[in-house]
Protein backbone atom coordinates (compact mmCIF):
# COMPACT_ATOMS: atom_id res chain seq x y z
CA UNK A 1 0.00 0.00 0.00
CA UNK A 2 2.88 2.39 0.68
CA UNK A 3 3.95 1.83 -2.90
CA UNK A 4 0.47 2.85 -4.07
CA UNK A 5 0.51 5.98 -1.88
CA UNK A 6 4.02 6.85 -3.14
CA UNK A 7 3.03 6.14 -6.75
CA UNK A 8 5.89 3.69 -7.20
CA UNK A 9 5.06 1.92 -10.44
CA UNK A 10 7.94 -0.51 -10.07
CA UNK A 11 6.91 -1.72 -6.60
CA UNK A 12 3.17 -1.80 -7.27
CA UNK A 13 3.85 -3.84 -10.42
CA UNK A 14 6.17 -6.22 -8.55
CA UNK A 15 3.75 -6.65 -5.62
CA UNK A 16 0.86 -7.27 -8.02
CA UNK A 17 2.82 -9.96 -9.84
CA UNK A 18 3.69 -11.65 -6.53
CA UNK A 19 0.11 -11.40 -5.31
CA UNK A 20 -1.15 -13.11 -8.45
CA UNK A 21 1.43 -15.87 -8.01
CA UNK A 22 0.10 -16.34 -4.48
CA UNK A 23 -3.40 -16.81 -5.87
CA UNK A 24 -4.90 -13.37 -5.24
CA UNK A 25 -7.59 -12.28 -7.69
CA UNK A 26 -7.52 -8.98 -9.55
CA UNK A 27 -10.38 -7.82 -7.31
CA UNK A 28 -8.48 -8.71 -4.13
CA UNK A 29 -5.37 -6.94 -5.39
CA UNK A 30 -7.35 -3.82 -6.30
CA UNK A 31 -9.04 -3.79 -2.90
CA UNK A 32 -5.70 -4.18 -1.13
CA UNK A 33 -4.30 -1.22 -3.06
CA UNK A 34 -7.19 0.83 -1.68
CA UNK A 35 -6.55 -0.34 1.92
CA UNK A 36 -9.31 -2.89 2.12
CA UNK A 37 -9.81 -6.62 2.58
CA UNK A 38 -12.76 -8.98 3.04
CA UNK A 39 -11.24 -10.32 6.27
CA UNK A 40 -12.03 -7.87 9.13
CA UNK A 41 -8.60 -8.19 10.77
CA UNK A 42 -6.70 -7.77 7.52
CA UNK A 43 -8.97 -4.87 6.61
CA UNK A 44 -8.16 -3.20 9.94
CA UNK A 45 -4.43 -3.69 9.37
CA UNK A 46 -4.61 -2.17 5.90
CA UNK A 47 -6.74 0.78 6.96
CA UNK A 48 -4.46 1.49 9.90
CA UNK A 49 -1.43 1.23 7.62
CA UNK A 50 -2.91 3.84 5.29
CA UNK A 51 -3.61 6.10 8.27
CA UNK A 52 -0.03 5.71 9.52
CA UNK A 53 1.26 6.59 6.04
CA UNK A 54 -0.99 9.60 5.61
CA UNK A 55 -0.42 11.01 9.11
CA UNK A 56 3.26 10.21 9.52
CA UNK A 57 2.35 7.90 12.39
CA UNK A 58 0.11 10.39 14.19
CA UNK A 59 -2.88 8.06 14.31
CA UNK A 60 -5.88 9.27 16.27
CA UNK A 61 -7.30 7.38 19.23
CA UNK A 62 -10.45 6.51 17.29
CA UNK A 63 -8.53 4.85 14.44
CA UNK A 64 -6.33 2.98 16.87
CA UNK A 65 -9.38 1.80 18.83
CA UNK A 66 -10.98 0.50 15.61
CA UNK A 67 -7.84 -1.50 14.83
CA UNK A 68 -7.65 -2.89 18.36
CA UNK A 69 -11.33 -3.89 18.14
CA UNK A 70 -10.27 -6.16 15.27
CA UNK A 71 -7.47 -7.61 17.44
CA UNK A 72 -4.55 -5.73 15.89
CA UNK A 73 -1.77 -6.31 18.42
CA UNK A 74 1.13 -4.16 19.60
CA UNK A 75 3.49 -6.50 17.77
CA UNK A 76 1.52 -5.98 14.56
CA UNK A 77 1.63 -2.22 15.08
CA UNK A 78 5.41 -2.37 15.30
CA UNK A 79 5.60 -4.58 12.22
CA UNK A 80 3.35 -2.21 10.25
CA UNK A 81 5.62 0.74 11.03
CA UNK A 82 8.69 -1.28 10.06
CA UNK A 83 7.10 -2.26 6.73
CA UNK A 84 6.09 1.33 6.03
CA UNK A 85 9.67 2.46 6.64
CA UNK A 86 11.19 -0.27 4.50
CA UNK A 87 8.77 0.29 1.64
CA UNK A 88 9.37 4.04 1.74
CA UNK A 89 13.08 3.40 1.30
CA UNK A 90 12.42 1.01 -1.58
CA UNK A 91 9.93 3.36 -3.27
CA UNK A 92 12.21 6.38 -3.07
CA UNK A 93 15.19 4.41 -4.33
CA UNK A 94 13.15 3.18 -7.30
CA UNK A 95 11.97 6.72 -8.04
CA UNK A 96 15.59 7.83 -8.15
CA UNK A 97 17.06 4.82 -9.97
CA UNK A 98 14.16 4.36 -12.43
CA UNK A 99 14.79 0.63 -12.98
CA UNK A 100 13.38 -1.08 -16.05
CA UNK A 101 10.35 -3.23 -15.37
CA UNK A 102 10.89 -6.91 -16.07
CA UNK A 103 7.26 -7.78 -15.42
CA UNK A 104 3.88 -6.32 -16.50
CA UNK A 105 3.39 -2.66 -15.57
CA UNK A 106 0.53 -1.69 -13.28
CA UNK A 107 -0.52 1.96 -13.51
CA UNK A 108 -0.60 3.83 -10.20
N, C-alpha and C positions, 0 to 999 in steps of 0.2 A: 504494500500500500504506500509506503514511503516513496517508492519509485514512481507510482502514479502521481502522488502529490508533487514530486520534484520534476515531473515530466521527463523522466529518464527512459527514452525509447529503448535503449539497449537492455536495461534491466527488466522493464515490463515485458519486453519480447522474450527474454530468457526465462523469466518466471512463468510466463504463459506456456511456453514450450514444456517446461518441467511439470507444470500442473496438469497439462494434457497427458503427459507420459504417466502421471500418477493416477489417471483415470477421471480427472475433473472434467465436467462438461463445460461448454462455452458459456452457458448460463451461470454456472457456479463461479467460473473465473471472472465474468463480468460483475457479478454481485460482490465478490471479494474485492475487486478493484474499487468498488464504491463503499467499502467498509461494511459489508453485510454478509450474513450466512444464515442458512436455515436452522442450524443448531444454535440454541439460545446462548450457550457459553461461548462458542466461537464468535457469534455475533457481538457479544459484549466485549470480547477481546479486540475485535476489529474496530468497533466503534470507539473504544477507549484509546486504541492506538492512534486513530485519526485525530482524536481530541488532543492527545499528547503532542502529535506532530504540529497541529495548528496552533497550539497555545505555548509551545516551547516547554511543555511539561507542567504548565500551570493549570492543572485540571481542577475544576470546581468540585465542591463536596457532593453536589447532586449527581454529577457524572460518575464520580468514584463510587458513590453508594449504589448506583445502578449496576456497575460492574461487579461490585461485591455481592449484590443480590443474585447474580448469576454465578457465584462461587469463584470469581477471579481472585486468586491468592496473591499474597505479597511476593512470593517467588515469581509468579507470572508477571507481576508488575515490573519487577527488576529485569526479567527477561525481555519484556516488551521494550523497555528503555534501551537495553543493550542492542536489540535488533534495530531500533530506530537509528541509533548512533552508527552502527555498522553499515546500514543501508545508505545513510546520508553520505558517509565516506565513499562508498562505492558509486553512488549516483553522481557526486561531484567529480570524482575522478573520471568517470565515463563522459561527463559533459566536457571536461577539459581535453581528454585524450581522443574523443570521437572515434572509438573503435568501429571497424566494419562489422556489420551483423553477419553471422554465419548461421542464421536461422530466420524463420519468417518474421517480418516486422509487424509489430502491433502499434497502431497509432495511439498516442497519448494526448 
